[in-house]
């Protein structure tokens, strides 16, 4: 099964996804990169308080099919804010940082530790919207929640000022027709031999690839 993170990895570099699935032991994540990833996770946890009173759908470290079952259960129970809301559709699993029903309509929020919206954030949310709506939950909007670089803390942390929510829904909707094709291509690629791809600028951008040390030896 694909996931949101596998989709993003595959969009960056097919070979990186192939290695991640078939040769994960070849990955090397420097401590500095791990620290950045941990920071992003911590920001996601802080951002939940922007929508207090929600229920966590994931039990354990990673979203699973059980998390997806629990998410649907929470929705049926009338819960209106779900953290790590998990859905499966088209053999792809995504966990939404925050799914909130606002004025009777579901909206999706993806938390990022950057100060701006990046192109790969849009791809990230596009696959989430594809899976969530495919799983039967209509969305009326989708946001990147990123940090406000101009925020200066005075006293208690003010989450309404710390985070900026930017709708990316129009862009994400334009990408919807392509998502199933791209997912199918990635699944097909994973059933074949390791792709031959030369190293390039994409090995460092938008973040350093964890298979660089391996690729350098080829
Ligand atoms: S190092 Fe570059 S070429 Fe190798 S898997 Fe990563 S992104 Fe792809």
py3Dmol code that shows the C-alpha trace and the ligand (Angstrom):
import py3Dmol

protein = """\
ATOM      1  CA  UNK A   1       0.000   0.000   0.000  1.00  0.00           C
ATOM      2  CA  UNK A   2       1.225   3.511  -0.743  1.00  0.00           C
ATOM      3  CA  UNK A   3       1.049   6.325   1.797  1.00  0.00           C
ATOM      4  CA  UNK A   4       1.211  10.081   1.725  1.00  0.00           C
ATOM      5  CA  UNK A   5       4.913  10.090   2.607  1.00  0.00           C
ATOM      6  CA  UNK A   6       5.698   7.427  -0.012  1.00  0.00           C
ATOM      7  CA  UNK A   7       3.826   9.479  -2.624  1.00  0.00           C
ATOM      8  CA  UNK A   8       5.829  12.605  -1.762  1.00  0.00           C
ATOM      9  CA  UNK A   9       9.070  10.610  -1.823  1.00  0.00           C
ATOM     10  CA  UNK A  10       8.190   9.059  -5.180  1.00  0.00           C
ATOM     11  CA  UNK A  11       7.273  12.436  -6.651  1.00  0.00           C
ATOM     12  CA  UNK A  12      10.694  13.740  -5.643  1.00  0.00           C
ATOM     13  CA  UNK A  13      12.578  10.712  -7.004  1.00  0.00           C
ATOM     14  CA  UNK A  14      11.249   7.328  -8.137  1.00  0.00           C
ATOM     15  CA  UNK A  15      14.483   5.652  -7.121  1.00  0.00           C
ATOM     16  CA  UNK A  16      14.260   7.059  -3.592  1.00  0.00           C
ATOM     17  CA  UNK A  17      10.837   5.464  -3.180  1.00  0.00           C
ATOM     18  CA  UNK A  18      12.016   2.171  -4.683  1.00  0.00           C
ATOM     19  CA  UNK A  19      14.962   2.058  -2.244  1.00  0.00           C
ATOM     20  CA  UNK A  20      12.767   3.073   0.681  1.00  0.00           C
ATOM     21  CA  UNK A  21      10.446   0.137  -0.011  1.00  0.00           C
ATOM     22  CA  UNK A  22      12.934  -2.523  -1.144  1.00  0.00           C
ATOM     23  CA  UNK A  23      16.263  -1.536   0.458  1.00  0.00           C
ATOM     24  CA  UNK A  24      15.424   0.584   3.553  1.00  0.00           C
ATOM     25  CA  UNK A  25      18.673  -0.432   5.279  1.00  0.00           C
ATOM     26  CA  UNK A  26      20.604   1.671   2.746  1.00  0.00           C
ATOM     27  CA  UNK A  27      19.085   4.888   4.140  1.00  0.00           C
ATOM     28  CA  UNK A  28      21.245   7.206   6.175  1.00  0.00           C
ATOM     29  CA  UNK A  29      19.646  10.164   7.975  1.00  0.00           C
ATOM     30  CA  UNK A  30      22.202  12.602   9.500  1.00  0.00           C
ATOM     31  CA  UNK A  31      21.433  13.764  13.042  1.00  0.00           C
ATOM     32  CA  UNK A  32      20.885  17.332  11.771  1.00  0.00           C
ATOM     33  CA  UNK A  33      18.218  16.150   9.316  1.00  0.00           C
ATOM     34  CA  UNK A  34      16.575  13.992  11.977  1.00  0.00           C
ATOM     35  CA  UNK A  35      16.442  17.037  14.276  1.00  0.00           C
ATOM     36  CA  UNK A  36      14.595  19.006  11.559  1.00  0.00           C
ATOM     37  CA  UNK A  37      12.114  16.146  11.119  1.00  0.00           C
ATOM     38  CA  UNK A  38      11.559  15.914  14.876  1.00  0.00           C
ATOM     39  CA  UNK A  39      10.944  19.666  15.000  1.00  0.00           C
ATOM     40  CA  UNK A  40       8.275  19.303  12.333  1.00  0.00           C
ATOM     41  CA  UNK A  41       6.592  16.543  14.343  1.00  0.00           C
ATOM     42  CA  UNK A  42       6.658  18.669  17.489  1.00  0.00           C
ATOM     43  CA  UNK A  43       5.112  21.637  15.668  1.00  0.00           C
ATOM     44  CA  UNK A  44       2.320  19.346  14.503  1.00  0.00           C
ATOM     45  CA  UNK A  45       1.615  18.403  18.108  1.00  0.00           C
ATOM     46  CA  UNK A  46       1.553  22.061  19.219  1.00  0.00           C
ATOM     47  CA  UNK A  47      -0.776  22.938  16.323  1.00  0.00           C
ATOM     48  CA  UNK A  48      -3.452  20.568  17.648  1.00  0.00           C
ATOM     49  CA  UNK A  49      -4.230  23.085  20.370  1.00  0.00           C
ATOM     50  CA  UNK A  50      -5.305  25.505  17.630  1.00  0.00           C
ATOM     51  CA  UNK A  51      -8.329  23.171  17.476  1.00  0.00           C
ATOM     52  CA  UNK A  52      -8.681  22.057  21.104  1.00  0.00           C
ATOM     53  CA  UNK A  53     -10.816  19.144  22.236  1.00  0.00           C
ATOM     54  CA  UNK A  54     -10.109  16.866  19.280  1.00  0.00           C
ATOM     55  CA  UNK A  55      -9.657  13.106  19.447  1.00  0.00           C
ATOM     56  CA  UNK A  56      -6.543  11.275  18.239  1.00  0.00           C
ATOM     57  CA  UNK A  57      -7.255   8.574  15.657  1.00  0.00           C
ATOM     58  CA  UNK A  58      -3.845   6.906  15.741  1.00  0.00           C
ATOM     59  CA  UNK A  59      -2.915   4.598  18.576  1.00  0.00           C
ATOM     60  CA  UNK A  60       0.813   3.896  18.479  1.00  0.00           C
ATOM     61  CA  UNK A  61       3.549   5.502  16.440  1.00  0.00           C
ATOM     62  CA  UNK A  62       2.138   5.172  12.917  1.00  0.00           C
ATOM     63  CA  UNK A  63      -1.261   5.366  11.218  1.00  0.00           C
ATOM     64  CA  UNK A  64      -2.575   1.939  10.225  1.00  0.00           C
ATOM     65  CA  UNK A  65      -5.706   0.305   8.835  1.00  0.00           C
ATOM     66  CA  UNK A  66      -6.917   0.189  12.440  1.00  0.00           C
ATOM     67  CA  UNK A  67      -6.478   4.015  12.646  1.00  0.00           C
ATOM     68  CA  UNK A  68      -8.661   4.319   9.528  1.00  0.00           C
ATOM     69  CA  UNK A  69     -11.357   2.141  11.116  1.00  0.00           C
ATOM     70  CA  UNK A  70     -11.189   4.247  14.300  1.00  0.00           C
ATOM     71  CA  UNK A  71     -11.436   7.484  12.283  1.00  0.00           C
ATOM     72  CA  UNK A  72     -14.678   6.359  10.629  1.00  0.00           C
ATOM     73  CA  UNK A  73     -15.978   5.312  14.044  1.00  0.00           C
ATOM     74  CA  UNK A  74     -15.193   8.781  15.456  1.00  0.00           C
ATOM     75  CA  UNK A  75     -16.959  10.458  12.530  1.00  0.00           C
ATOM     76  CA  UNK A  76     -20.027   8.245  13.038  1.00  0.00           C
ATOM     77  CA  UNK A  77     -19.998   9.181  16.724  1.00  0.00           C
ATOM     78  CA  UNK A  78     -20.198  12.863  15.761  1.00  0.00           C
ATOM     79  CA  UNK A  79     -16.647  13.868  16.715  1.00  0.00           C
ATOM     80  CA  UNK A  80     -15.906  17.119  14.888  1.00  0.00           C
ATOM     81  CA  UNK A  81     -12.156  17.485  15.402  1.00  0.00           C
ATOM     82  CA  UNK A  82      -9.898  14.518  14.701  1.00  0.00           C
ATOM     83  CA  UNK A  83      -6.107  14.522  14.955  1.00  0.00           C
ATOM     84  CA  UNK A  84      -4.224  12.226  12.554  1.00  0.00           C
ATOM     85  CA  UNK A  85      -7.539  11.333  10.891  1.00  0.00           C
ATOM     86  CA  UNK A  86      -6.646   8.304   8.782  1.00  0.00           C
ATOM     87  CA  UNK A  87      -8.217   7.170   5.516  1.00  0.00           C
ATOM     88  CA  UNK A  88      -7.567   4.479   2.931  1.00  0.00           C
ATOM     89  CA  UNK A  89      -8.644   4.710  -0.693  1.00  0.00           C
ATOM     90  CA  UNK A  90      -7.119   3.443  -3.951  1.00  0.00           C
ATOM     91  CA  UNK A  91      -4.703   1.282  -1.947  1.00  0.00           C
ATOM     92  CA  UNK A  92      -3.237   4.467  -0.403  1.00  0.00           C
ATOM     93  CA  UNK A  93      -3.246   5.495   3.263  1.00  0.00           C
ATOM     94  CA  UNK A  94      -3.088   9.087   4.476  1.00  0.00           C
ATOM     95  CA  UNK A  95      -3.233  10.594   7.952  1.00  0.00           C
ATOM     96  CA  UNK A  96      -4.548  14.173   8.070  1.00  0.00           C
ATOM     97  CA  UNK A  97      -2.896  16.295  10.765  1.00  0.00           C
ATOM     98  CA  UNK A  98      -6.215  17.892  11.716  1.00  0.00           C
ATOM     99  CA  UNK A  99      -9.652  17.205  10.233  1.00  0.00           C
ATOM    100  CA  UNK A 100     -12.214  19.650  11.567  1.00  0.00           C
ATOM    101  CA  UNK A 101     -15.928  20.056  10.939  1.00  0.00           C
ATOM    102  CA  UNK A 102     -16.537  23.788  10.903  1.00  0.00           C
ATOM    103  CA  UNK A 103     -20.081  25.104  10.456  1.00  0.00           C
ATOM    104  CA  UNK A 104     -21.116  21.607   9.380  1.00  0.00           C
ATOM    105  CA  UNK A 105     -18.418  21.179   6.722  1.00  0.00           C
ATOM    106  CA  UNK A 106     -15.197  19.151   6.858  1.00  0.00           C
ATOM    107  CA  UNK A 107     -11.925  21.026   6.384  1.00  0.00           C
ATOM    108  CA  UNK A 108      -8.389  19.657   6.285  1.00  0.00           C
ATOM    109  CA  UNK A 109      -5.326  21.212   7.965  1.00  0.00           C
ATOM    110  CA  UNK A 110      -1.721  20.167   7.311  1.00  0.00           C
ATOM    111  CA  UNK A 111       0.816  21.612   9.778  1.00  0.00           C
ATOM    112  CA  UNK A 112       4.257  22.621   8.529  1.00  0.00           C
ATOM    113  CA  UNK A 113       7.269  24.032  10.337  1.00  0.00           C
ATOM    114  CA  UNK A 114       8.165  26.403   7.491  1.00  0.00           C
ATOM    115  CA  UNK A 115       7.276  30.088   7.256  1.00  0.00           C
ATOM    116  CA  UNK A 116       5.755  29.791   3.773  1.00  0.00           C
ATOM    117  CA  UNK A 117       3.762  27.349   1.629  1.00  0.00           C
ATOM    118  CA  UNK A 118       6.134  25.226  -0.501  1.00  0.00           C
ATOM    119  CA  UNK A 119       5.252  23.430  -3.746  1.00  0.00           C
ATOM    120  CA  UNK A 120       5.654  20.001  -2.121  1.00  0.00           C
ATOM    121  CA  UNK A 121       3.115  21.004   0.542  1.00  0.00           C
ATOM    122  CA  UNK A 122       0.558  21.337  -2.261  1.00  0.00           C
ATOM    123  CA  UNK A 123       1.360  17.826  -3.566  1.00  0.00           C
ATOM    124  CA  UNK A 124       1.153  16.510  -0.007  1.00  0.00           C
ATOM    125  CA  UNK A 125      -2.325  17.967   0.474  1.00  0.00           C
ATOM    126  CA  UNK A 126      -3.447  16.977  -3.035  1.00  0.00           C
ATOM    127  CA  UNK A 127      -2.983  13.284  -2.273  1.00  0.00           C
ATOM    128  CA  UNK A 128      -4.684  13.715   1.109  1.00  0.00           C
ATOM    129  CA  UNK A 129      -7.707  15.355  -0.503  1.00  0.00           C
ATOM    130  CA  UNK A 130      -7.866  12.578  -3.125  1.00  0.00           C
ATOM    131  CA  UNK A 131      -7.901   9.837  -0.491  1.00  0.00           C
ATOM    132  CA  UNK A 132     -10.180  11.584   2.037  1.00  0.00           C
ATOM    133  CA  UNK A 133     -12.834  12.456  -0.536  1.00  0.00           C
ATOM    134  CA  UNK A 134     -12.444   9.041  -2.178  1.00  0.00           C
ATOM    135  CA  UNK A 135     -13.123   7.482   1.218  1.00  0.00           C
ATOM    136  CA  UNK A 136     -16.433   9.341   1.318  1.00  0.00           C
ATOM    137  CA  UNK A 137     -15.709  12.493   3.322  1.00  0.00           C
ATOM    138  CA  UNK A 138     -16.528  15.656   1.342  1.00  0.00           C
ATOM    139  CA  UNK A 139     -14.164  18.564   1.970  1.00  0.00           C
ATOM    140  CA  UNK A 140     -14.930  22.214   1.377  1.00  0.00           C
ATOM    141  CA  UNK A 141     -11.400  23.493   2.047  1.00  0.00           C
ATOM    142  CA  UNK A 142      -7.815  22.430   2.734  1.00  0.00           C
ATOM    143  CA  UNK A 143      -5.127  24.503   4.431  1.00  0.00           C
ATOM    144  CA  UNK A 144      -1.426  24.574   5.054  1.00  0.00           C
ATOM    145  CA  UNK A 145      -0.895  25.734   8.651  1.00  0.00           C
ATOM    146  CA  UNK A 146       2.577  27.267   8.647  1.00  0.00           C
ATOM    147  CA  UNK A 147       4.541  29.376  11.092  1.00  0.00           C
ATOM    148  CA  UNK A 148       4.215  33.141  11.194  1.00  0.00           C
ATOM    149  CA  UNK A 149       7.837  34.352  11.034  1.00  0.00           C
ATOM    150  CA  UNK A 150       6.767  37.732  12.344  1.00  0.00           C
ATOM    151  CA  UNK A 151       5.264  36.377  15.549  1.00  0.00           C
ATOM    152  CA  UNK A 152       6.983  37.528  18.732  1.00  0.00           C
ATOM    153  CA  UNK A 153       5.920  35.751  21.880  1.00  0.00           C
ATOM    154  CA  UNK A 154       4.897  37.995  24.735  1.00  0.00           C
ATOM    155  CA  UNK A 155       3.664  35.955  27.668  1.00  0.00           C
ATOM    156  CA  UNK A 156       1.621  32.858  26.844  1.00  0.00           C
ATOM    157  CA  UNK A 157       1.978  31.238  23.455  1.00  0.00           C
ATOM    158  CA  UNK A 158      -0.706  32.632  21.148  1.00  0.00           C
ATOM    159  CA  UNK A 159      -1.430  29.902  18.601  1.00  0.00           C
ATOM    160  CA  UNK A 160      -3.775  32.121  16.586  1.00  0.00           C
ATOM    161  CA  UNK A 161      -0.788  34.417  15.971  1.00  0.00           C
ATOM    162  CA  UNK A 162       1.901  31.715  15.772  1.00  0.00           C
ATOM    163  CA  UNK A 163       0.198  29.887  12.891  1.00  0.00           C
ATOM    164  CA  UNK A 164      -1.074  31.162   9.561  1.00  0.00           C
ATOM    165  CA  UNK A 165      -3.679  29.037   7.741  1.00  0.00           C
ATOM    166  CA  UNK A 166      -3.502  29.366   3.961  1.00  0.00           C
ATOM    167  CA  UNK A 167      -6.077  27.686   1.762  1.00  0.00           C
ATOM    168  CA  UNK A 168      -4.543  25.677  -1.070  1.00  0.00           C
ATOM    169  CA  UNK A 169      -7.818  24.069  -2.065  1.00  0.00           C
ATOM    170  CA  UNK A 170      -8.165  25.603  -5.578  1.00  0.00           C
ATOM    171  CA  UNK A 171      -4.646  24.435  -6.542  1.00  0.00           C
ATOM    172  CA  UNK A 172      -5.205  21.032  -4.992  1.00  0.00           C
ATOM    173  CA  UNK A 173      -8.491  20.565  -6.841  1.00  0.00           C
ATOM    174  CA  UNK A 174      -6.770  21.240 -10.162  1.00  0.00           C
ATOM    175  CA  UNK A 175      -4.364  18.393  -9.397  1.00  0.00           C
ATOM    176  CA  UNK A 176      -7.054  15.818  -8.577  1.00  0.00           C
ATOM    177  CA  UNK A 177      -7.424  14.244 -12.047  1.00  0.00           C
ATOM    178  CA  UNK A 178      -3.680  13.444 -12.108  1.00  0.00           C
ATOM    179  CA  UNK A 179      -3.391  11.866  -8.666  1.00  0.00           C
ATOM    180  CA  UNK A 180      -4.763   8.370  -9.497  1.00  0.00           C
ATOM    181  CA  UNK A 181      -2.481   8.184 -12.541  1.00  0.00           C
ATOM    182  CA  UNK A 182       0.546   9.174 -10.517  1.00  0.00           C
ATOM    183  CA  UNK A 183      -0.282   6.688  -7.781  1.00  0.00           C
ATOM    184  CA  UNK A 184      -0.705   3.929 -10.366  1.00  0.00           C
ATOM    185  CA  UNK A 185       2.662   4.803 -11.936  1.00  0.00           C
ATOM    186  CA  UNK A 186       4.394   4.607  -8.567  1.00  0.00           C
ATOM    187  CA  UNK A 187       2.815   1.224  -7.752  1.00  0.00           C
ATOM    188  CA  UNK A 188       3.858  -0.099 -11.165  1.00  0.00           C
ATOM    189  CA  UNK A 189       7.399   1.219 -10.698  1.00  0.00           C
ATOM    190  CA  UNK A 190       7.668  -0.554  -7.335  1.00  0.00           C
ATOM    191  CA  UNK A 191       6.978  -3.902  -9.025  1.00  0.00           C
ATOM    192  CA  UNK A 192       9.937  -3.477 -11.351  1.00  0.00           C
ATOM    193  CA  UNK A 193      13.728  -3.489 -10.928  1.00  0.00           C
ATOM    194  CA  UNK A 194      15.533  -0.587  -9.229  1.00  0.00           C
ATOM    195  CA  UNK A 195      15.177   2.443 -11.513  1.00  0.00           C
ATOM    196  CA  UNK A 196      18.314   3.958 -12.995  1.00  0.00           C
ATOM    197  CA  UNK A 197      18.324   7.653 -12.086  1.00  0.00           C
ATOM    198  CA  UNK A 198      21.313   9.977 -12.086  1.00  0.00           C
ATOM    199  CA  UNK A 199      21.923  12.188  -9.064  1.00  0.00           C
ATOM    200  CA  UNK A 200      20.923  15.818  -9.484  1.00  0.00           C
ATOM    201  CA  UNK A 201      19.697  18.936  -7.711  1.00  0.00           C
ATOM    202  CA  UNK A 202      16.616  17.072  -6.508  1.00  0.00           C
ATOM    203  CA  UNK A 203      18.852  14.955  -4.230  1.00  0.00           C
ATOM    204  CA  UNK A 204      19.089  18.031  -1.965  1.00  0.00           C
ATOM    205  CA  UNK A 205      15.775  19.728  -2.587  1.00  0.00           C
ATOM    206  CA  UNK A 206      13.356  20.336  -1.011  1.00  0.00           C
ATOM    207  CA  UNK A 207      15.205  18.234   1.594  1.00  0.00           C
ATOM    208  CA  UNK A 208      18.312  16.019   1.444  1.00  0.00           C
ATOM    209  CA  UNK A 209      17.627  12.461   0.288  1.00  0.00           C
ATOM    210  CA  UNK A 210      18.536   9.750   2.781  1.00  0.00           C
ATOM    211  CA  UNK A 211      19.943   7.503   0.018  1.00  0.00           C
ATOM    212  CA  UNK A 212      22.668   9.923  -1.115  1.00  0.00           C
ATOM    213  CA  UNK A 213      25.503   7.859   0.345  1.00  0.00           C
ATOM    214  CA  UNK A 214      24.316   4.796  -1.579  1.00  0.00           C
ATOM    215  CA  UNK A 215      23.769   6.647  -4.856  1.00  0.00           C
ATOM    216  CA  UNK A 216      27.236   8.198  -4.662  1.00  0.00           C
ATOM    217  CA  UNK A 217      28.752   4.710  -4.783  1.00  0.00           C
ATOM    218  CA  UNK A 218      27.058   3.788  -8.094  1.00  0.00           C
TER     219      UNK A 218
END
"""
ligand_1 = """\
8
LIG
S 20.221 10.402 -3.834
Fe 19.192 11.422 -5.543
S 19.111 9.906 -7.190
Fe 19.587 8.815 -5.300
S 17.609 8.126 -4.546
Fe 18.014 10.075 -3.574
S 17.085 11.660 -4.825
Fe 17.194 9.764 -6.050
"""
view = py3Dmol.view(width=600, height=400)
view.addModel(protein, "pdb")
view.setStyle({"model": 0}, {"cartoon": {"style": "trace"}})
view.addModel(ligand_1, "xyz")
view.setStyle({"model": 1}, {"stick": {}})
view.zoomTo()
view.show()
